[in-house]
């Protein structure tokens, strides 16, 4: 279809008024249709998205990533890591510059793991390209052993901040949007289909007002956690579950600082927005395992999130949970 091109009639004489009466409505109609087409195309192109496949392996989100044009490398998508991280051996292999002095890493485990400040000059996640991404280099070998596959890095807050990130667990893809998508299942009359939750960021995605066994507490939404729910030692005491925690079945977990011994049990109920879960399994973090001074009480992990399409809007500070 062509527009703006001048058409000159080859006839020297004709009834101009009659011609205009016949042709004008058609021309207007064509122009209106064209305008609508162009507007729709413009609106569609303004909502850009990049879709990247994920390997949901052992309840962890693994993505293929290139660093400085090399790879691909296995990297975990973890909203609870700030900044991003790269395995120390991989960083040395790529010749990435590191700060000479390491600092103790924070996180789960009872060992000491040093981290070295650095940045990733060029990071490619599917069609998403990011430059000079803040990161730390650290030994990820224990996490690799737990996963039973090499883990070369972790995509954390330094990559995700300022973006709209949608993790479609059922379809095994992550999408990066230019603006928030409209929830497919959104229905204010049925919050079980779609729940929108405000969050604040303090080294973690923190959601206030989550109800655990009838008591409100702050939750951490953590895509780097393989469990359903996990409680800090302070939350265990707050809920009066110290005896349950002491008698629970032993459960070992692996964090940035190695292995920690915790306990496993059950909760009566967890309610997140309009989503209510009865008698879910929970991990009780032990004292001295790196979770004693967290700003949250309950950790929400992938074993719970896997049934949802999770949209994290870091701009408006909202999380949307949609049932597929």
N, C-alpha and C positions, 0 to 999 in steps of 0.2 A: 504494500500500500504506500502511495506517495502523497506528500503534503507540501503545500507552499510552492508548487510548480505552476506556472502560469499556462493556461490552456487558451489558445487563440483559434477562434472558429474560422473555417475556410469559406463560409457563406458570407456574401456581401450584404444581403438583406434578409431580415427575418423579424417576426413579431417579438420584440425584446421583452415586453411586459408579460406576454403569455409564457415565454420561455422561463422567465424568472419565477412565475407562479408555479410552474411544474418542477423546476430543478431545485429551487431554494429549499423546500422541506427535505429533499433527499440529501442535499449537501450538508444541511444542519445536522441531520441524523447521523451521517457518516462522521462528521467532525466530533459529535458528542461521543459516539462509540470509540473513536480513536483516542479522545482525551481520557475516557475511562480506562482504555487498554493501557495507555501510557502511565496513568496514575497507579493502576494495579501493579504494573511492572515495577514502578518506582518504589511502591510500598513493599513489594516482595523483596527487592534487592536491598532495601534498607535494613531488613531483618536478616543479617548474614549469620550463618552458623557453620561451624567446623565440626565434623563428626569423626571420632576416632574409636576404633574397636578396642575393647578391653578383654583381658583374660582374667575372669573371676576365678582365681585359683586358691583353694584352701581358704576361702572367705577373705581374700585380699584382692585388690584391684591392681592388676599388672598391665602396664602400657609399654609399647615399643617406642623408644625415644632415641634420637640422634643427638650427639654432642659434638660440636665443631665439625659437623659433616661425617662423623664416624659413628659406627653402630650398625644396626640398632642395638640398644641396651634395654634390659628389663628394669623398669622403674615402677615403684609403688605410688599410687595416688593417695595421699594422706593429708586430710584437712587438719590433722593434729600436729603436723610438723612445721616449724617456723625457725629458720627459712627452709629452703629445699636442701637436699643432701646428695652427695655423690660418694660412692665407695672409695676409700682411700687408695686402694690398689688401682682402681680404674682411673682416678684422677692423675696418679703418677704415670700410668700408661699413656694417657692423653697429653701429658706435659702441661697440665693446668697448674698455674702458679698458686702456691699455698702460703698462708702466713706461717712463719717459722716456729711459732710457739703455740702449742695446743692447749685447750681448756677442757675441763671435765664436761661431758655431755649430761643434759638433764633427761629424765625419762625413766622407764621401768628397768628393773634389774638391780643386782647387788654388787656388780663390778664397776670399774672405772674405765670409761671409754673416752679418749681424747678426741676433740674436734678441732679442725683447722679452718679458719675463715678463708673463703675464696669466692669466686663468681664463675658462672658458666657463660663464656663469651657468646655462644650460639646454641640455642636449644630448639629442637624441632620435634613437635608432638603432632604427628600427622601433618595437617596443613597449617597448624599453629606454629608460628616462628617467634621466639622471644630472644632478646639479646641482653647480655650482661645480667643474668639472673643471679641474685644473691644466693649463696649456698655455703655449706660447710662440707668438708671432707672428713669422713670417719670410717672406721672399720665396720662393715656391714656383714661380715662373714657369719656371725651367729644367726642373724636374720635369714641369711641364705640357707643355712643348715636347717632352720625350722621350716622354711618353705620347700626345701628339697629341690631348689633351682637357684641359679645365680641371681642375685639382686644387686644391680649396679648403682642404684640411686633411688631417691624419694622425691616426688614432686609435691612440694608443700606450699605454704602461704606466699612465698616470694613470687611464685608463678601464678597462683590463683587469685591473689588480691586484685580488686578492681574489675573482676570479670564476672560474667554470669555463666555458671558451670552446672550442667545437668548430667547426672549419672543415671543412666537408664539401665538398672540392674537386670531386669527381665530380658532385655534385648542386647545386653553386653556391649554397650557403647557409651561413650562420654561425649557430650556436645558442649562447645563453647559458643555462646550466643553474643551478638552485638547488643541485644536488648532482651529483657525478660520475655520468654514465650508465654502465651496464654495457656494455663493448665487445661489439658484435655478433659479431665474428669471433674473440673471445678463445679461445685454445686453447694451453695451455702446451706441448703436444706439437708445435706448429707455429708457432714464433715469426715465420715469414714472413708469417703472416696478421695477427698483432697483437703489437706490441712496446711494452712499457712502459719508459720511461726516466726515471730521476730527474734533476732539474735543480736548479741553484742560480741565483739572480738577482743579477747584478752589472752593472746598466745593460743587460744582455742576458740572454736565456735561454741558460744555459751548460750543456752536456752533456759531462761528463768521460768519457774512455775510448773515444772514437770512434777507430777504427783506420784510418789512411791509409797505404797502401803498407807495411803491416805494423808501423807505429809508432803508439802511442797519443798522442792530443792532445785538447785541449778544443775543442768545436765550439759555434758560435752558431747557434741555430735562429732564422731571420729571415724572417718573412712579408712583409717589405718588400723582399726581394731577389728579382730576377727570374731569377737564374741557378740552375744546379744546385749546383755547389760553387765556392767561391772561397778562395784561400789568402793569408794575410798574408805580407809579406816575410820575417818571422822563421820562419814555417812552411816557406816555400820553402827557406830555408837549412837548416833542421832536417832536411828530407827529402832534401837534396842535389840539389835541382832548379834551382839557379841557372842552369845552362847551358840547360836546357829553357825556363826563363822568359825568358831573354835572346833565344832564337831563336824564340819563339812568335809566332803571328800577332797583329798589333796589334788591340786591342779597346778601345773607348771606353765609359766608364760615366759616369753622372750621379748625383751625390750632393747632399747639402744645400749643399755648397760649390762646386757647379759640376761641370765636366767633368774627368775624369782619364783618362790613357792607360795601359792595362794590356796584358797579354799572355794569349793563350789557348793551352791545351795539353791533355794527357791525363794521367790518373793510372792506376796499375795497378789499384788497388782501394780502395774506401771501404766500411767495415763499421760500421753503426749498429745496435747491439743485435743482433738476429737478422737484420738486412737487409744483404745483401752486394751491392755494385754493382761490376761489372768494367768497366775502361777508360772511366770517365766523363769527360766534358769538364770542364775546370776553368779558372777565371780566376786568373791570377797577379797580385795587386795589386802595382803598382809602388811603389818607395820614394819617400817624400815625397808620396804621394797621400792621406794621412789615415788609413792603416791600419798605421802602424808601431808603435804602442804598444797594440794591442788585447789583452785578456785571453784571447782565443781564437785558434786557429790556422786553423780551417776554418769557412767560412760555409756553412750549409745553406739553400738558397733554394727558391722556389716551383716552379722547373722540376723539382725532385725531389719536393717535397711534393704536387704536383698529382695524383698517383696515389693519395693516401691520404685517409682521414678522420682529421684531426689534432685530438686533444683535449688542451687545455692546462689543467691544474688548478693554478691559482696558489695554492691553499690547501695542497694536499699536495705541491706542487712535483714534479709528474709530467707527462710527455708521453706520450700513447698514439698510436701510428701504426697504423691499421687499413687493410688493403687492401679496397677496395670489392668 
